[in-house]
C-alpha cells in the first residue's frame, strides 16, 4: 500500500477533532516548505530590518 492509501484508510477511522489537527499540521508543513524554498532567495529578517531602519532614518 502507498503512503497515501495508508493515510486515507487511517483517516477514515478518526474523529473530527483529530482530522482537524491533521489538516492544520498539513497546512503548517506546506507553509514551512514554501518558506524554505524561498529562504535562499529572500533576505534574512536582519537584512530587511536594516533596510527599514535606513528608510526610517534610524
Phi, psi and omega in degrees: 000143178282165178299321180297317179295319178297316178297314180299319180294318180292320181297326181303335186257007185261148176287163184306316180300324178292319179299320178295318178298317179297316179298314178299319180294319177298318178295321177299314180297318178300314179296319180297316179296319179297319179293321180295325179298327183263357185301324182279350181258318183280148178291153178292161181298327179295318179295317179297319179294321177299318179297317178295321178298318179296315179296326180278354180078025180272000000 
